[in-house]
Amino acid sequence: MNNEDEDRPVLADVTPVQWDHPRAEASYEAAMEAISQVIGRLSALIFEEEHKDRPDQDRVGSLLGQQERWSRESASLRLGDAAQIAGIRRECARLLSGDTLRPG
């Protein structure tokens, strides 16, 4: 790495996103928020399991794997992919409304 690279802003190569469709933008933001909620619920379940008298390490590993999966989903979500966004929102809604991600 040379001095030019060191002085270059970190975000210099990031391509700006065109926000031309308010409905698509809102749906994208809702999907990102839903993913954040799923990851947060998984974090609570991991904390709960790790603080039991006898934590189930397989369950902790499974929950961590799910958390990693949702992190990847977040990173791969694209504003222009309406089908992907709709699918993510449906799956998150199903998980958040069911007993799967409830503590206790």
N, CA, C and O of each residue as an XYZ file, in Angstrom:
416
protein
N       0.840     -1.163      0.000
C       0.000      0.000      0.000
C       0.893      1.235      0.000
O       1.847      1.318      0.773
N       0.578      2.199     -0.874
C       1.380      3.413     -0.907
C       0.654      4.551     -0.197
O      -0.469      4.382      0.278
N       1.300      5.701     -0.130
C       0.725      6.841      0.583
C      -0.590      7.308     -0.019
O      -1.478      7.764      0.700
N      -0.719      7.194     -1.354
C      -1.973      7.577     -2.009
C      -3.136      6.754     -1.467
O      -4.209      7.297     -1.204
N      -2.934      5.448     -1.297
C      -3.973      4.571     -0.766
C      -4.322      4.941      0.672
O      -5.488      4.891      1.063
N      -3.329      5.305      1.445
C      -3.557      5.655      2.843
C      -4.386      6.927      2.980
O      -5.164      7.067      3.924
N      -4.220      7.856      2.037
C      -4.934      9.127      2.093
C      -6.311      9.054      1.445
O      -7.109      9.981      1.580
N      -6.587      7.992      0.763
C      -7.857      7.845      0.046
C      -8.973      7.541      1.050
O      -8.815      6.658      1.893
N     -10.099      8.260      0.972
C     -11.226      7.988      1.886
C     -11.717      6.545      1.763
O     -11.718      5.973      0.673
N     -12.125      5.976      2.867
C     -12.575      4.589      2.915
C     -13.753      4.353      1.967
O     -13.835      3.297      1.341
N     -14.648      5.305      1.858
C     -15.858      5.132      1.044
C     -15.714      5.662     -0.381
O     -16.713      5.823     -1.081
N     -14.496      5.930     -0.812
C     -14.268      6.521     -2.126
C     -14.796      5.664     -3.273
O     -15.220      6.206     -4.293
N     -14.780      4.356     -3.133
C     -15.192      3.472     -4.215
C     -16.624      2.976     -4.095
O     -17.064      2.153     -4.898
N     -17.352      3.463     -3.108
C     -18.736      3.032     -2.932
C     -19.605      3.721     -3.973
O     -19.568      4.943     -4.118
N     -20.375      2.936     -4.684
C     -21.260      3.472     -5.707
C     -22.551      3.960     -5.060
O     -23.187      3.218     -4.310
N     -22.940      5.190     -5.340
C     -24.186      5.686     -4.754
C     -25.396      4.930     -5.304
O     -25.400      4.474     -6.448
N     -26.403      4.814     -4.474
C     -27.638      4.131     -4.866
C     -28.658      5.182     -5.283
O     -28.809      6.203     -4.611
N     -29.351      4.943     -6.378
C     -30.425      5.829     -6.804
C     -31.694      5.474     -6.040
O     -32.145      4.330     -6.080
N     -32.263      6.435     -5.356
C     -33.489      6.230     -4.592
C     -34.635      6.887     -5.353
O     -35.136      7.940     -4.959
N     -35.042      6.247     -6.453
C     -36.053      6.827     -7.328
C     -37.474      6.374     -7.019
O     -38.431      7.004     -7.469
N     -37.624      5.320     -6.279
C     -38.942      4.737     -6.058
C     -39.233      4.659     -4.567
O     -38.785      3.732     -3.892
N     -39.987      5.636     -4.047
C     -40.232      5.668     -2.591
C     -40.812      4.372     -2.031
O     -40.454      3.972     -0.923
N     -41.689      3.718     -2.762
C     -42.282      2.478     -2.269
C     -41.222      1.379     -2.167
O     -41.200      0.634     -1.188
N     -40.355      1.275     -3.157
C     -39.281      0.277     -3.127
C     -38.316      0.589     -1.992
O     -37.839     -0.318     -1.310
N     -38.031      1.869     -1.791
C     -37.136      2.266     -0.707
C     -37.713      1.882      0.650
O     -37.007      1.349      1.506
N     -38.995      2.155      0.838
C     -39.649      1.835      2.110
C     -39.667      0.331      2.347
O     -39.448     -0.128      3.468
N     -39.924     -0.426      1.303
C     -39.952     -1.879      1.426
C     -38.564     -2.420      1.763
O     -38.426     -3.330      2.581
N     -37.544     -1.855      1.128
C     -36.164     -2.246      1.407
C     -35.818     -1.944      2.866
O     -35.261     -2.790      3.566
N     -36.148     -0.746      3.314
C     -35.860     -0.365      4.700
C     -36.628     -1.251      5.684
O     -36.095     -1.616      6.732
N     -37.868     -1.596      5.355
C     -38.652     -2.484      6.221
C     -38.010     -3.869      6.295
O     -37.986     -4.491      7.357
N     -37.495     -4.346      5.172
C     -36.821     -5.648      5.161
C     -35.553     -5.603      6.013
O     -35.271     -6.539      6.760
N     -34.796     -4.523      5.901
C     -33.575     -4.391      6.713
C     -33.925     -4.338      8.203
O     -33.232     -4.938      9.024
N     -34.982     -3.633      8.545
C     -35.413     -3.552      9.942
C     -35.874     -4.917     10.441
O     -35.567     -5.300     11.570
N     -36.604     -5.649      9.613
C     -37.070     -6.984     10.005
C     -35.883     -7.920     10.253
O     -35.884     -8.691     11.212
N     -34.884     -7.847      9.391
C     -33.681     -8.662      9.585
C     -33.012     -8.286     10.907
O     -32.576     -9.162     11.654
N     -32.929     -7.003     11.192
C     -32.332     -6.549     12.458
C     -33.094     -7.103     13.654
O     -32.493     -7.494     14.655
N     -34.420     -7.134     13.548
C     -35.232     -7.674     14.643
C     -34.983     -9.171     14.824
O     -34.890     -9.649     15.955
N     -34.877     -9.906     13.730
C     -34.595    -11.343     13.810
C     -33.235    -11.560     14.465
O     -33.106    -12.398     15.358
N     -32.223    -10.817     14.033
C     -30.889    -10.959     14.609
C     -30.921    -10.610     16.093
O     -30.263    -11.270     16.898
N     -31.675     -9.586     16.460
C     -31.794     -9.209     17.863
C     -32.456    -10.288     18.700
O     -32.015    -10.579     19.812
N     -33.513    -10.879     18.166
C     -34.176    -11.969     18.897
C     -33.240    -13.152     19.059
O     -33.196    -13.778     20.118
N     -32.488    -13.456     18.005
C     -31.525    -14.552     18.101
C     -30.468    -14.246     19.159
O     -30.055    -15.141     19.897
N     -30.032    -13.002     19.239
C     -29.064    -12.609     20.264
C     -29.614    -12.847     21.660
O     -28.901    -13.329     22.540
N     -30.887    -12.508     21.863
C     -31.524    -12.723     23.169
C     -31.586    -14.207     23.501
O     -31.349    -14.602     24.643
N     -31.903    -15.029     22.505
C     -31.969    -16.480     22.737
C     -30.588    -17.055     23.050
O     -30.452    -17.931     23.904
N     -29.571    -16.558     22.357
C     -28.201    -17.011     22.625
C     -27.806    -16.638     24.046
O     -27.265    -17.467     24.777
N     -28.072    -15.399     24.443
C     -27.754    -14.950     25.795
C     -28.465    -15.819     26.826
O     -27.864    -16.256     27.806
N     -29.748    -16.062     26.593
C     -30.543    -16.876     27.525
C     -29.964    -18.284     27.655
O     -29.828    -18.809     28.759
N     -29.628    -18.883     26.521
C     -29.102    -20.251     26.545
C     -27.730    -20.296     27.218
O     -27.458    -21.202     28.006
N     -26.875    -19.339     26.917
C     -25.529    -19.331     27.480
C     -25.535    -19.115     28.995
O     -24.572    -19.477     29.670
N     -26.588    -18.540     29.526
C     -26.648    -18.256     30.959
C     -27.490    -19.258     31.746
O     -27.819    -19.021     32.908
N     -27.832    -20.358     31.119
C     -28.500    -21.437     31.844
C     -27.469    -22.190     32.678
O     -26.266    -22.112     32.424
N     -27.959    -22.918     33.673
C     -27.061    -23.740     34.482
C     -26.308    -24.747     33.615
O     -25.121    -25.000     33.821
N     -27.018    -25.312     32.646
C     -26.416    -26.272     31.726
C     -26.746    -25.872     30.295
O     -27.691    -26.392     29.703
N     -25.967    -24.949     29.741
C     -26.263    -24.488     28.374
C     -26.128    -25.616     27.361
O     -25.235    -26.458     27.457
N     -27.019    -25.615     26.404
C     -26.986    -26.572     25.303
C     -26.111    -25.960     24.204
O     -26.562    -25.091     23.458
N     -24.865    -26.415     24.110
C     -23.926    -25.834     23.152
C     -24.353    -26.067     21.703
O     -24.054    -25.256     20.827
N     -25.047    -27.166     21.452
C     -25.555    -27.400     20.096
C     -26.592    -26.342     19.728
O     -26.613    -25.847     18.602
N     -27.444    -26.002     20.682
C     -28.453    -24.960     20.441
C     -27.768    -23.605     20.233
O     -28.138    -22.854     19.331
N     -26.784    -23.299     21.056
C     -26.043    -22.040     20.885
C     -25.427    -21.994     19.494
O     -25.517    -20.976     18.808
N     -24.803    -23.085     19.074
C     -24.200    -23.148     17.740
C     -25.221    -22.965     16.640
O     -24.963    -22.274     15.655
N     -26.383    -23.582     16.802
C     -27.452    -23.441     15.813
C     -27.945    -22.001     15.736
O     -28.157    -21.465     14.649
N     -28.125    -21.381     16.896
C     -28.592    -19.992     16.931
C     -27.553    -19.053     16.319
O     -27.905    -18.122     15.594
N     -26.273    -19.299     16.611
C     -25.213    -18.493     16.004
C     -25.201    -18.650     14.488
O     -24.998    -17.681     13.756
N     -25.418    -19.872     14.027
C     -25.495    -20.122     12.589
C     -26.650    -19.372     11.944
O     -26.509    -18.819     10.854
N     -27.790    -19.356     12.620
C     -28.938    -18.609     12.105
C     -28.628    -17.111     12.060
O     -28.988    -16.413     11.112
N     -27.963    -16.646     13.093
C     -27.601    -15.231     13.143
C     -26.665    -14.879     11.977
O     -26.831    -13.839     11.339
N     -25.699    -15.733     11.709
C     -24.781    -15.512     10.591
C     -25.532    -15.510      9.268
O     -25.253    -14.692      8.392
N     -26.483    -16.424      9.124
C     -27.282    -16.487      7.901
C     -28.027    -15.177      7.677
O     -28.046    -14.658      6.561
N     -28.646    -14.633      8.740
C     -29.406    -13.387      8.590
C     -28.477    -12.210      8.343
O     -28.862    -11.255      7.667
N     -27.289    -12.257      8.863
C     -26.314    -11.220      8.574
C     -25.946    -11.237      7.089
O     -25.823    -10.186      6.459
N     -25.773    -12.437      6.538
C     -25.492    -12.566      5.104
C     -26.682    -12.090      4.276
O     -26.502    -11.443      3.245
N     -27.903    -12.408      4.725
C     -29.104    -11.942      4.017
C     -29.115    -10.419      3.955
O     -29.423     -9.831      2.918
N     -28.779     -9.794      5.067
C     -28.738     -8.335      5.125
C     -27.717     -7.781      4.133
O     -27.997     -6.825      3.409
N     -26.551     -8.381      4.108
C     -25.479     -7.915      3.226
C     -25.826     -8.114      1.748
O     -25.363     -7.357      0.894
N     -26.637     -9.126      1.448
C     -26.941     -9.417      0.047
C     -28.232     -8.759     -0.448
O     -28.549     -8.836     -1.635
N     -28.968     -8.122      0.442
C     -30.239     -7.505      0.062
C     -29.988     -6.351     -0.898
O     -29.141     -5.496     -0.642
N     -30.725     -6.329     -2.002
C     -30.554     -5.300     -3.031
C     -31.855     -4.547     -3.234
O     -32.928     -5.142     -3.337
N     -31.744     -3.245     -3.289
C     -32.895     -2.371     -3.439
C     -33.747     -2.737     -4.653
O     -34.975     -2.704     -4.576
N     -33.124     -3.077     -5.748
C     -33.864     -3.345     -6.981
C     -34.496     -4.720     -7.075
O     -35.190     -4.996     -8.054
N     -34.288     -5.587     -6.108
C     -34.799     -6.956     -6.178
C     -36.069     -7.094     -5.336
O     -36.021     -7.522     -4.183
N     -37.191     -6.727     -5.925
C     -38.477     -6.722     -5.213
C     -38.856     -8.113     -4.712
O     -39.398     -8.245     -3.615
N     -38.581     -9.145     -5.493
C     -38.929    -10.510     -5.073
C     -38.113    -10.927     -3.849
O     -38.653    -11.519     -2.915
N     -36.832    -10.623     -3.853
C     -35.977    -10.945     -2.714
C     -36.464    -10.204     -1.464
O     -36.572    -10.795     -0.389
N     -36.753     -8.929     -1.609
C     -37.209     -8.107     -0.488
C     -38.522     -8.647      0.072
O     -38.681     -8.769      1.286
N     -39.451     -8.965     -0.811
C     -40.749     -9.498     -0.367
C     -40.563    -10.830      0.359
O     -41.199    -11.069      1.386
N     -39.701    -11.692     -0.165
C     -39.450    -12.987      0.471
C     -38.843    -12.834      1.855
O     -39.232    -13.531      2.792
N     -37.891    -11.924      1.981
C     -37.252    -11.662      3.275
C     -38.291    -11.146      4.271
O     -38.340    -11.592      5.417
N     -39.109    -10.213      3.826
C     -40.114     -9.643      4.733
C     -41.109    -10.713      5.191
O     -41.501    -10.739      6.357
N     -41.513    -11.591      4.277
C     -42.435    -12.679      4.648
C     -41.801    -13.618      5.653
O     -42.412    -13.959      6.665
N     -40.570    -14.036      5.375
C     -39.906    -14.987      6.273
C     -39.653    -14.375      7.656
O     -39.845    -15.035      8.678
N     -39.227    -13.132      7.678
C     -39.003    -12.463      8.968
C     -40.317    -12.326      9.741
O     -40.352    -12.564     10.948
N     -41.387    -11.948      9.058
C     -42.688    -11.804      9.713
C     -43.125    -13.138     10.309
O     -43.643    -13.186     11.425
N     -42.914    -14.223      9.559
C     -43.279    -15.550     10.055
C     -42.474    -15.895     11.311
O     -43.029    -16.375     12.299
N     -41.179    -15.650     11.265
C     -40.319    -15.960     12.415
C     -40.670    -15.088     13.624
O     -40.723    -15.578     14.752
N     -40.904    -13.818     13.386
C     -41.144    -12.893     14.481
C     -42.536    -13.070     15.111
O     -42.742    -12.727     16.275
N     -43.479    -13.603     14.343
C     -44.827    -13.772     14.871
C     -45.035    -15.149     15.518
O     -45.999    -15.349     16.256
N     -44.156    -16.068     15.248
C     -44.296    -17.429     15.792
C     -43.538    -17.618     17.084
O     -42.990    -16.671     17.648
N     -43.513    -18.832     17.536
C     -42.841    -19.174     18.800
C     -41.357    -19.490     18.617
O     -40.628    -19.633     19.598
N     -40.910    -19.598     17.367
C     -39.537    -20.002     17.094
C     -38.506    -19.092     17.765
O     -37.508    -19.578     18.297
N     -38.735    -17.795     17.746
C     -37.736    -16.850     18.261
C     -38.160    -16.219     19.587
O     -37.681    -15.145     19.948
N     -39.045    -16.878     20.299
C     -39.486    -16.331     21.598
C     -38.624    -16.908     22.713
O     -38.365    -18.111     22.754
N     -38.183    -16.036     23.616
C     -37.409    -16.533     24.771
C     -38.269    -17.405     25.671
O     -39.498    -17.349     25.632
N     -37.602    -18.204     26.475
C     -38.312    -18.964     27.476
C     -38.480    -20.366     27.105
O     -39.068    -21.138     27.863
